Amino acid sequence: MRQQESADVDEVFRVETHGIDPIPDAERHGSAKDLFWLWFGSNLTFTYVINGALAVAFGLSFWQATAVVVISGLSFFAISAAGLSGIRTGTATLVISRAAFGVRGNFPAGVLNWVVSIGYTIVNTVVGTLALEVFLAEVGLGGGTAVRALALTVTLALTFAVAMWGHATVQFAERWMAYVLAAGFGVLLLFVLPGADTSAPAAAPGLSGWSLAFVVMLAGPFSYLPMPADYTRYLPRTTSLKSITWMGALGGFVSSVALGVAGVAAATQTDMTDAVAGAESLLPGWFQPLFLALVLGGSVTNSIITLYSSSLNLQVLGIPWSRARAIVISAAVTAAGSLAALFLTDFTTSLLSFLSLLIIVFAPWGGVFLADMLLRRCHYDAEALHSGSEGAYWYRSGYHPAGLAALLAGLTFSALTCDSALWTGPLVAPLGGADLTLLGAVVSGLTYWALARRVPSYAPVA
């Protein structure tokens, strides 16, 4: 018995044995401060620089784009608050969402979330690989296929090793990498901000420019909605909502806003079509190799948490393997997708277009999940979440009609108002080119509130 207890301890550089099974109270540990470093470190990614630059490309001025960046950063308060469900149940977000959609009704979102997690991991891996390839070329290793393959191998190894060890190692790595990345990106801000052009643009951006800027900036935080409980499930049950909300939100807000503003400032000074090359052109020669290392590091910190959550996701989908074994599947698909993205030039563009389209699904999904959490006040029957047809969340043949109807309402609204490379909704033109996809979360949330608030299906705290 003692050996089993020892094996289940969540320790740094020790393979985590738990997956989506509930974490016993005796094994809970840590504090809300851990969430600050997790969300701060994982969002020190160059993606936010690219997003900030895109806001300017949509016609916004420096101050207008900065306002979009700041307002979008506030969404981390909702993302972080969703983590309380993990404290109450000791399990992953996509297990908890069975309460809103039913055990079977939750399955399609689980599949799509896994696809999104792997997709973003591939994108970050490619960005990190290209930065490392340039770095290796600058230090004298030359270029070509062999160097690119080496850069990809290193990037994947850094990501996989940490995610494979599990929860404690993920938190440890995010904290210590955050120290280094924060210092480096702080220097980047010192070089980029002073030269920003803060004058007003020649023409107003219009509703289309504003809406597209918000969609780009909010897509990142929204993609985290199926993850918060994955990183709070080890915290003691007594951890307060206020503390986890503020710590996690501040972490995500500070890093995403700082890098978003850096992207805005850079875009007012240089061509950011190739964002890495554009930002690098604004930096002194001695800092450019360090900048490339920052891009690599930020890509890895973000990929770590998406790859880790993808292994829990596979268990939710019924893969009968441990978390550590399941992550091998995600890592293999990530490696294959990264190879395609790096050696098939059209793949990256197609992948990004596909991921942007999936906001049609995840904005409404997030609206239902958050509405359900508020209705329950985060009170769940933790055992029933894992009980299948014998539990309270089986509803009608495994489907929750209120949750699925609300999801459908949100999906319909988002599809009608989406303006992406792969799909343009019929209401976009009448709305003056505005993309209102994200409001699908509001539509689905309000619909769920109306349909489910009188249903006596809310279980007491387990």
Residue pairs with C-beta under 8 A, 6 or more apart in sequence:
7 17
8 17
8 18
8 27
9 27
10 16
10 18
10 27
10 29
10 166
10 167
10 168
10 234
11 168
12 165
12 168
12 169
12 172
13 165
13 169
14 165
14 166
14 168
14 169
15 164
15 165
15 166
15 324
16 165
16 166
16 167
16 168
16 169
16 323
16 324
17 322
17 324
18 27
18 166
18 167
18 323
19 311
19 312
19 315
19 322
19 323
19 326
20 91
20 92
20 95
20 312
20 315
20 316
20 323
20 386
21 91
21 386
22 89
22 90
22 91
22 233
22 382
22 383
22 386
23 90
23 91
23 233
23 234
24 90
25 90
25 236
25 237
27 234
28 90
28 234
28 235
28 236
28 237
29 234
29 235
29 236
30 171
30 234
30 235
30 236
31 235
31 239
31 243
32 235
32 239
32 240
32 243
32 244
32 246
32 247
32 248
33 247
34 171
34 175
34 235
34 247
35 80
35 83
35 231
35 232
35 244
35 247
35 248
35 251
36 247
36 248
36 250
36 251
37 171
37 174
37 175
37 178
37 251
38 170
38 171
38 174
38 175
38 231
38 248
38 251
38 305
39 76
39 79
39 80
39 248
39 249
39 251
39 252
39 255
40 174
40 178
40 182
40 250
40 251
40 252
40 254
40 255
41 173
41 174
41 175
41 177
41 178
41 181
41 251
41 255
41 301
42 174
42 301
42 302
42 304
42 305
43 220
43 251
43 252
43 255
43 256
43 259
43 302
44 177
44 178
44 181
44 182
44 185
44 255
44 259
44 297
44 298
44 301
45 124
45 259
45 298
45 299
45 301
45 302
46 127
46 131
46 259
46 275
46 276
46 294
46 295
46 298
46 299
47 123
47 124
47 127
47 220
47 298
47 302
48 220
48 255
48 256
48 259
48 260
48 262
48 263
49 259
49 260
49 262
49 263
49 266
49 275
49 279
50 263
50 272
50 275
51 69
51 216
51 217
51 220
51 260
51 263
52 65
52 69
52 217
52 259
52 260
52 261
52 262
52 263
52 264
52 265
52 266
52 267
53 263
53 264
53 266
53 267
53 272
53 275
53 278
54 212
54 213
54 216
54 263
54 267
55 64
55 65
55 68
55 69
55 213
55 216
55 217
55 260
55 263
55 264
55 267
56 62
56 65
56 263
56 264
56 267
56 268
56 272
57 267
57 272
58 205
58 208
58 209
58 210
58 212
58 213
58 216
59 201
59 203
59 204
59 205
59 206
59 209
60 68
60 201
60 205
60 209
60 210
60 213
61 198
61 199
61 200
61 201
62 196
62 197
62 198
62 199
62 264
62 265
62 268
63 198
64 205
64 210
65 213
65 264
65 267
66 260
66 261
66 264
68 210
68 213
68 214
68 217
69 217
69 256
69 257
69 260
69 261
69 264
70 257
71 214
72 214
72 217
72 218
72 221
72 256
72 260
73 221
73 252
73 253
73 256
73 257
73 260
74 249
74 253
75 218
75 221
75 222
76 221
76 248
76 249
76 250
76 251
76 252
76 253
76 256
77 245
77 249
77 253
78 370
79 221
79 224
79 225
79 228
79 248
79 249
79 252
80 228
80 244
80 245
80 246
80 247
80 248
80 249
80 252
81 241
81 244
81 245
81 249
82 93
82 225
82 228
82 229
82 369
82 370
82 373
83 228
83 229
83 231
83 232
83 244
83 245
83 248
84 232
84 241
84 244
84 245
84 373
84 378
85 93
85 96
85 228
85 229
85 232
85 373
85 378
85 380
86 92
86 93
86 96
86 228
86 229
86 230
86 231
86 232
86 233
86 235
87 229
87 232
87 233
87 235
87 236
87 237
87 239
87 244
88 237
88 378
88 379
88 380
88 382
88 461
88 462
89 95
89 96
89 229
89 233
89 380
89 382
89 385
89 462
90 233
90 234
90 382
91 229
91 233
91 382
91 385
91 386
92 229
92 230
92 233
92 309
92 312
92 313
92 315
92 316
93 225
93 226
93 227
93 228
93 229
93 230
93 369
94 106
94 109
94 110
94 113
94 226
94 312
94 313
94 316
95 316
95 385
95 386
96 229
96 380
96 385
97 106
97 109
97 226
97 365
97 369
97 372
98 106
98 385
98 393
99 372
99 376
99 380
99 385
99 393
99 400
100 106
100 368
100 369
100 371
100 372
100 400
100 403
100 448
101 109
101 368
101 399
101 400
101 403
101 404
101 407
102 393
102 394
102 395
102 396
102 398
102 399
102 400
102 403
102 404
103 388
103 389
103 391
103 393
103 394
103 398
104 397
104 398
104 399
105 395
105 398
105 399
105 400
105 403
105 404
106 316
107 317
109 226
109 361
109 365
110 313
110 316
110 317
111 317
112 358
112 361
112 362
113 226
113 313
113 362
114 310
114 313
114 314
114 317
114 330
115 358
116 223
116 355
116 358
116 362
117 306
117 307
117 309
117 310
117 313
117 330
118 306
118 310
118 330
118 333
118 334
118 337
119 337
119 351
119 354
119 355
119 358
120 223
120 302
120 303
120 306
120 355
121 159
121 303
121 306
121 307
121 310
121 330
121 334
122 334
122 337
122 338
122 341
122 351
123 341
123 348
123 351
123 352
123 355
124 299
124 300
124 302
124 303
124 306
125 152
125 155
125 156
125 159
125 299
125 303
125 334
125 338
126 338
126 341
126 342
126 348
127 276
127 295
127 299
128 155
128 295
128 296
128 298
128 299
128 300
128 303
129 148
129 151
129 152
129 155
129 338
129 342
130 151
130 276
130 342
131 276
131 292
131 293
131 295
131 296
131 299
132 151
132 154
132 155
132 292
132 296
133 143
133 147
133 148
133 151
134 276
134 292
135 289
135 292
135 293
135 296
136 147
136 150
136 151
137 143
137 147
138 288
138 289
138 292
139 289
141 147
141 150
145 343
148 342
152 335
152 338
152 339
152 342
155 296
155 299
155 300
156 331
156 334
156 335
156 338
158 300
159 300
159 303
159 304
159 307
159 334
160 307
160 327
160 331
162 169
162 170
162 173
162 304
163 170
163 303
163 304
163 307
163 308
163 311
163 327
163 331
164 324
164 327
164 331
166 308
166 323
166 324
167 231
167 234
167 308
170 231
170 304
170 305
170 308
171 231
173 301
173 304
174 301
174 304
174 305
177 297
177 300
177 301
178 255
178 301
180 297
181 294
181 297
181 298
181 301
182 255
184 290
184 291
184 293
184 294
184 297
185 258
185 259
185 262
185 294
185 298
187 287
187 290
188 262
188 279
188 283
188 287
188 291
188 294
189 258
189 261
189 262
191 282
191 283
191 284
191 287
192 262
192 265
192 266
192 269
192 279
192 282
192 283
193 261
193 262
193 265
195 265
195 269
195 282
196 264
196 265
196 268
196 269
197 268
197 269
198 268
205 213
206 432
206 433
207 431
207 432
207 433
207 434
208 419
208 432
208 433
208 434
208 435
210 434
211 419
211 433
211 434
211 435
211 436
212 419
212 435
214 438
215 359
215 435
215 437
215 438
217 260
218 438
219 356
219 359
220 256
221 252
221 256
222 359
222 362
222 363
222 366
222 438
222 441
223 362
224 252
225 362
225 365
225 366
225 369
225 370
226 309
226 313
226 362
226 365
226 369
227 305
227 306
227 309
228 248
230 308
230 309
230 312
231 305
232 239
232 244
235 244
241 378
262 279
263 272
263 275
263 279
266 272
266 275
266 278
266 279
266 282
267 278
269 282
270 278
270 279
270 281
270 282
271 278
272 278
272 279
276 292
276 295
279 291
280 288
280 291
280 292
283 291
303 334
307 327
307 330
307 331
307 334
308 327
310 327
310 330
311 323
311 324
311 326
311 327
311 330
312 323
312 326
314 321
314 326
314 329
314 330
315 321
315 323
315 326
319 326
319 329
337 347
337 351
340 347
341 347
341 348
341 351
353 420
353 421
353 422
354 422
356 420
356 421
356 422
357 418
357 420
357 421
357 422
357 423
359 414
359 418
359 437
359 438
360 411
360 414
360 415
360 418
360 423
360 437
360 440
361 411
361 414
363 410
363 414
363 437
363 438
363 439
363 440
363 441
363 444
364 406
364 407
364 409
364 410
364 411
364 413
364 414
364 440
364 441
364 443
364 444
365 407
365 410
365 444
366 441
367 406
367 410
367 440
367 441
367 442
367 443
367 444
367 445
367 446
367 448
368 403
368 406
368 407
368 410
368 444
368 445
368 448
370 441
370 445
371 406
371 444
371 445
371 446
371 448
371 449
371 452
372 403
372 448
372 452
375 448
375 449
375 452
375 453
375 458
376 458
376 459
379 458
379 459
379 460
379 461
380 459
380 461
380 462
381 391
381 392
381 393
381 459
381 460
381 462
382 462
383 391
383 462
384 391
384 392
384 393
384 459
385 391
385 393
387 393
387 394
388 394
389 398
392 457
392 459
393 400
395 401
395 457
400 457
401 451
402 448
402 451
402 452
402 455
403 448
403 452
405 447
405 451
406 444
406 445
406 447
406 448
406 451
406 452
407 444
409 443
409 444
409 447
410 440
410 441
410 443
410 444
410 445
410 447
411 440
411 444
413 436
413 439
413 440
413 443
413 444
414 425
414 436
414 437
414 438
414 439
414 440
414 443
415 423
415 425
416 425
416 426
416 427
417 425
417 427
417 428
417 431
417 434
417 435
417 436
417 437
417 439
417 440
418 424
418 425
418 428
418 435
418 437
419 425
419 428
419 433
419 434
419 435
419 437
420 435
420 437
427 436
428 434
428 435
